[in-house]
């Protein structure tokens, strides 16, 4: 790197320091989902939480404080309690349902075909149009 490029890099890093810190803490928070044991995830959470509170970025500090009540649910996530195969299977089912799509009719009469619809039902159908 040329000397003038080094100066530009330093200026960019200084200008984007807060953004860089948020990205690093975001990646560290994502790592919580990789732990297989709740105790290890709890230790990682405590480290992340301390770092988030020590930074000078108020929105990030507020996010960390708001996230703290959900810690039991985070620590009880899939890899700690359930096998990953089960979770991947559930996610796969969700993807298939999304791809196929589930479309239900807006209204469907619950009357048997042999019985003619009542007058009030016909009036409701006309009113809905």
N, C-alpha and C positions, 0 to 999 in steps of 0.2 A: 504494500500500500504506500502511496506517495504521502509525504508529510501533510499536504493540504487536505487529502482525503481523511486522514486521521483526525484532523481538526473538525471536519464536517461530521464525522461519525460521533465525536464527542458532543458536538452541539445537538445532533439528533437524539442521542441517548439522554442528554440532559432535558431536552424539551419533552420527551416522551417517557420520562421516568415513571410517572404514575400509571400510564398505560402498560408499560412493561411489568410493573409490579402486579397489576391486576391479572395479566395473562399468566404470570408465573403462579400466582395463588389459585387461579382457575384450574390450571393443570394439576396442581397439587391436590385440589379438592376432588378432581376426577379420579385420582388414584385411590381414593377411599373405596371405590366400587371394586377394586381388584383384590382387596384383602379377603382371605378365606376365614380368618378367625376374628371374632368381634373384639377381642382384647387388643389385637394389633391395629384394627381399624380405629378403636377408641384412642389409642396412643397417637396415631397419625392425626386424628381429629383435634386432639388437644394441641398438638404442635401447630396445625393449620390455624386454629382459632386464636392462639397467642400471636401468631404472625399477622393475622388479619386485624386484630385489635391494636397492635403496635404501629401499623402503618398509619399514615396521616391522611388517608383517603376516607372521608366520612361516609360516602355511600357504601363502600366496602365494609367498613366497621358496622354500619347499620345492617347490612346483609348478613354478616356473621352473627350479630345478636339476634336477628329474626330467625336464623336457621337453627340456632341452638335448641329451641324446644323440640325440634324434629329429630334430634340426635338418636333417640331410641329406635325410631323407624329407620333411620339411615343405617344404624349398626345392625339392624335385623334384616338387612337387604338380602337378596337372593344368594349370593355366593357364601355368605356366612351361615345361612340356615338351610337353604334349599340347594339341590344339585344344579349345576349350570345347565345340564341337559333339559331339566324340567322347564327352566326359564326360557331357554332357547326354543323349546317346543311351543310354549305359550306365545312367544313373540312371533314365531312362524305362523301359528294359527291366526293371529291378529293381522299379519301381512296378507294372508290369503283372503280373509274376510274383507279387508280394505280393497284388495284388487278386484274381487268378484263384486263387491258392493251388495248391500242389503237394502232393497227398496220395498217398502210396504205401501199399499194404497192408502190414500188419505183417509177415506172412510169406506167401510165395507159393511153392508147390511148383515146382521147376524140372524136373519130370518131364514127358515128352510125354504127351499125352492118351490115346494108344493103350495105354500101359503102365499096368497097375494099380500103385498105390502099394505100397511095401514095408511089411512089418509094423512095422518100426522107425519109419517115417514116421508111421504111424497112431498109434503109441504116443506120439510127440512131440506130435502134434496134441491128443491127449487130455490130456497133461500140461500143455500150454499153456493149457488152458481153465480 
